[in-house]
Amino acid sequence: MLVELVDLAFYAYHGLYEAERINGGEFRVDVAIETANKAVYHTIKDVVNYEDVYRIVKAEMDIPRDFIEEVARTIKHNLLATFTDAENITVTLTKCAPPIEGMKGSAKVTV
């Protein structure tokens, strides 16, 4: 089974430059968690709880870091520790408007 949270929006303060740490910027996060199919789903313990996934992502997005690679890696690490039945977890973090002169677009990392 594949559970995905897509296009989670955050305003956060990640970046190497002082202006990014002061002014912040818009980020998007996608999470895909693959688990084995179960025969029956009876309780919240039988499924990947979206609220728990969101709380983990938000907690890490609230901690300013120099590199989005480290943010994404830490999110994945914490998800793996929480969802021990997960067979595969992918985290994609997008910096919507990196401060690169003349650049129009975004920067994205996937772990």
C-alpha positions in Angstrom: 0.0 0.0 0.0 1.2 3.5 -0.8 0.2 6.4 1.4 1.1 9.9 0.2 0.9 13.4 1.6 1.3 15.8 -1.3 2.2 19.5 -1.5 2.3 20.2 2.2 3.0 24.0 2.4 5.2 25.6 5.0 6.8 29.0 5.6 10.2 28.2 7.1 13.6 29.6 7.7 16.0 27.1 6.0 19.0 28.4 4.0 22.6 29.2 4.1 22.2 32.9 3.7 21.3 35.3 6.5 18.4 36.8 4.5 16.8 33.3 4.3 17.2 32.9 8.1 15.6 36.3 8.7 12.9 36.5 6.1 12.1 32.9 5.5 10.5 31.4 2.5 7.9 29.1 1.1 8.6 25.3 1.0 6.6 22.3 -0.1 7.0 18.7 1.1 5.8 15.5 -0.4 5.9 12.2 1.6 5.3 8.7 0.2 5.2 5.8 2.6 5.0 2.2 1.3 3.8 -0.6 3.5 2.7 -4.2 3.0 -1.0 -4.6 2.3 -2.8 -6.0 5.4 -5.8 -8.3 5.1 -8.0 -6.1 7.3 -7.8 -2.5 8.7 -9.6 -2.2 12.0 -7.9 0.5 14.0 -5.7 3.6 13.5 -2.8 1.4 14.5 -3.4 -0.7 11.3 -2.7 2.3 9.0 -0.3 5.1 8.4 -1.8 7.9 10.4 -1.7 11.1 8.3 -1.8 13.3 11.4 1.3 11.7 12.7 3.1 12.1 9.4 2.1 15.8 9.2 3.3 16.4 12.8 6.7 14.9 12.1 7.1 16.9 9.0 6.0 20.1 10.6 8.3 19.6 13.7 11.3 19.4 11.4 10.2 22.3 9.2 10.0 24.4 12.3 13.8 23.9 13.0 15.9 26.3 10.8 18.8 24.5 9.1 21.4 25.6 6.5 20.6 22.8 4.0 17.2 21.4 2.8 19.0 18.1 2.3 19.5 17.8 6.0 15.8 18.7 6.7 14.6 16.1 4.2 17.0 13.4 5.7 15.9 14.1 9.2 12.2 13.9 8.3 12.8 10.6 6.6 14.8 9.3 9.6 12.0 10.3 12.0 9.3 8.7 9.8 11.2 5.5 9.6 11.5 5.4 13.4 7.8 6.0 13.8 6.4 3.8 11.1 8.4 0.6 11.6 6.3 -1.4 9.2 7.2 0.9 6.3 9.0 -0.8 3.5 10.1 2.4 1.8 9.7 6.1 2.5 10.4 8.9 0.1 10.6 12.6 1.2 10.8 15.4 -1.4 11.4 18.9 -0.1 11.1 21.9 -2.5 12.4 25.4 -1.8 9.9 27.4 -3.9 12.1 30.5 -4.6 15.7 30.0 -3.9 17.7 33.2 -3.7 19.6 32.7 -6.9 19.9 35.8 -9.1 18.0 35.5 -12.3 16.5 32.1 -11.4 12.9 31.5 -11.9 11.7 28.1 -10.5 12.4 26.0 -7.5 15.1 23.8 -5.9 14.1 20.2 -4.9 15.8 17.4 -3.0 14.5 13.8 -2.7 15.6 11.2 -0.1 
